[in-house]
Amino acid sequence: MRLYLLRHAEAQPAAPGQPDHERALTEAGQQIARHLGEALRRMQLPLNAVYSSPYRRAVQTARAVAAALGVPVVEDRLLAPGCSPAELELLVQAYTPGDTLLAVGHQPDLGELVRWLTGASVRLPAGGLAVVETVAFRERAGTLHGLYDPVWLVTVMTGSID
């Protein structure tokens, strides 16, 4: 199974009294999310859906990416902040080893998942992407194939970033 783990794009800081789950993307975050979608479309990922944390900033990122890929967004509470590898295992149980899954979530959870699967210690920036290949969803069973900064990924795959 190939896992594309995408941290949501840049989000606005929380306003006083604003719940964390309501934080939206900044204008720059929205633009990066659209460009990320285009970059991932050019990679021709064989996806049926983009899975997303139910938090607003993740859903906005997932929708921009999914629109470019022509697939639906599936919100799943298992990707909300605080998710563990055991919870994410529930999400991937329906997939076979040859499948590809794109999940939009949060840091430090995605970085912890990469560490658990591969042993690599990573911290994804906003809009950052980690690519992990694993034949089994268990500790240190995977290989980190790539770790991509959003600006680099968009520039390389689309040739520009507005």
Phi and psi in degrees as a GROMACS rama.xvg file:
@    title "Ramachandran Plot"
@    xaxis  label "Phi"
@    yaxis  label "Psi"
@TYPE xy
-105.409  126.584  ARG-2
-111.002  124.712  LEU-3
-104.081  113.28  TYR-4
-109.313  110.944  LEU-5
-113.034  121.546  LEU-6
-78.2185  141.752  ARG-7
-53.8228  154.931  HIS-8
-71.8729  177.096  ALA-9
-54.8591  128.772  GLU-10
-111.065  156.318  ALA-11
-68.8808  147.329  GLN-12
-66.5423  154.137  PRO-13
-66.7134  133.78  ALA-14
-78.0796  156.066  ALA-15
-52.8751  125.775  PRO-16
80.8932  -3.48692  GLY-17
-79.5181  128.225  GLN-18
-65.1361  145.242  PRO-19
-58.0454  -36.9687  ASP-20
-67.6433  -13.5064  HIS-21
-93.7239  -5.05898  GLU-22
-62.5363  130.582  ARG-23
-100.588  167.781  ALA-24
-69.683  149.677  LEU-25
-73.1639  171.923  THR-26
-61.1107  -42.4224  GLU-27
-63.9612  -38.4389  ALA-28
-63.1729  -40.7036  GLY-29
-63.2519  -41.2443  GLN-30
-65.9095  -45.2197  GLN-31
-61.2535  -41.5771  ILE-32
-60.2476  -42.7283  ALA-33
-63.2883  -44.1238  ARG-34
-65.2967  -37.7036  HIS-35
-61.7311  -41.4322  LEU-36
-57.8617  -44.7783  GLY-37
-65.1827  -41.9855  GLU-38
-62.1033  -43.6457  ALA-39
-69.6206  -32.6137  LEU-40
-61.9548  -41.9974  ARG-41
-66.9206  -21.8143  ARG-42
-79.3718  -9.20529  MET-43
53.7303  52.421  GLN-44
-68.8305  134.311  LEU-45
-82.9107  79.6859  PRO-46
-112.365  148.187  LEU-47
-100.929  -21.1242  ASN-48
-163.499  163.43  ALA-49
-111.621  125.152  VAL-50
-93.786  141.257  TYR-51
-140.647  146.339  SER-52
-58.6043  150.474  SER-53
-77.3238  -3.45117  PRO-54
-69.0066  141.398  TYR-55
-52.2763  -46.3453  ARG-56
-64.7636  -34.5041  ARG-57
-72.734  -42.0441  ALA-58
-62.8175  -41.654  VAL-59
-61.8661  -42.4645  GLN-60
-63.4761  -47.9003  THR-61
-61.0767  -41.1464  ALA-62
-64.5268  -40.3753  ARG-63
-64.6033  -43.3871  ALA-64
-67.2063  -46.1062  VAL-65
-63.3351  -36.475  ALA-66
-61.5627  -42.9134  ALA-67
-67.3271  -32.9485  ALA-68
-86.8786  -12.7456  LEU-69
71.36  34.0879  GLY-70
-128.093  160.665  VAL-71
-78.9256  164.161  PRO-72
-100.677  133.501  VAL-73
-115.611  111.863  VAL-74
-81.3072  137.005  GLU-75
-141.934  124.381  ASP-76
-59.6874  -21.1093  ARG-77
-63.9884  -19.3196  LEU-78
-96.0842  2.17918  LEU-79
-65.4484  158.723  ALA-80
-52.051  138.495  PRO-81
97.6873  1.58598  GLY-82
-67.7425  147.266  CYS-83
-111.457  166.915  SER-84
-56.6523  -36.6405  PRO-85
-62.9974  -38.4586  ALA-86
-69.7204  -40.9341  GLU-87
-67.2182  -27.1996  LEU-88
-60.6649  -34.9786  GLU-89
-61.5698  -36.1636  LEU-90
-68.0862  -37.1892  LEU-91
-94.5455  -1.19331  VAL-92
-57.4269  -30.3256  GLN-93
-80.3573  -2.72385  ALA-94
-99.3506  153.275  TYR-95
-101.939  164.581  THR-96
-54.8372  -28.0799  PRO-97
-86.4064  -3.00204  GLY-98
-76.2068  163.123  ASP-99
-122.517  132.321  THR-100
-127.78  131.03  LEU-101
-111.881  120.245  LEU-102
-122.427  131.941  ALA-103
-106.232  122.697  VAL-104
-148.405  -145.448  GLY-105
-130.245  160.054  HIS-106
-98.7322  139.267  GLN-107
-90.7249  0.838896  PRO-108
-57.8194  -46.9629  ASP-109
-66.6524  -38.8748  LEU-110
-63.4861  -38.6704  GLY-111
-66.8227  -37.2908  GLU-112
-64.312  -43.3119  LEU-113
-60.2247  -44.7902  VAL-114
-61.5632  -43.6727  ARG-115
-63.8799  -43.4283  TRP-116
-74.7647  -33.5729  LEU-117
-121.611  -19.5707  THR-118
87.7657  -6.78105  GLY-119
-82.8737  132.824  ALA-120
-92.1329  112.707  SER-121
-132.567  155.934  VAL-122
-131.208  113.664  ARG-123
-79.7268  130.172  LEU-124
-74.5262  166.943  PRO-125
-55.0231  126.033  ALA-126
82.0122  3.03631  GLY-127
-74.9826  151.597  GLY-128
-127.27  131.712  LEU-129
-115.808  139.064  ALA-130
-117.861  119.851  VAL-131
-124.298  134.091  VAL-132
-109.9  131.766  GLU-133
-147.927  141.746  THR-134
-91.5904  -17.1551  VAL-135
-146.364  144.116  ALA-136
-87.8412  79.0162  PHE-137
-148.649  165.072  ARG-138
-56.0262  129.327  GLU-139
58.3004  27.055  ARG-140
-93.2637  -6.08292  ALA-141
-111.618  173.442  GLY-142
-126.303  132.189  THR-143
-79.9705  114.236  LEU-144
-92.789  -22.2393  HIS-145
-170.34  150.226  GLY-146
-136.843  116  LEU-147
-123.238  129.825  TYR-148
-74.4525  140.065  ASP-149
-62.5653  -39.6954  PRO-150
-65.8683  -43.7771  VAL-151
-61.5218  -47.8885  TRP-152
-59.9246  -46.3318  LEU-153
-65.7228  -42.8939  VAL-154
-63.6657  -45.3992  THR-155
-67.5736  -43.739  VAL-156
-81.214  -29.3984  MET-157
-114.134  -13.042  THR-158
87.506  -7.13015  GLY-159
-162.091  163.841  SER-160
-140.469  116.969  ILE-161
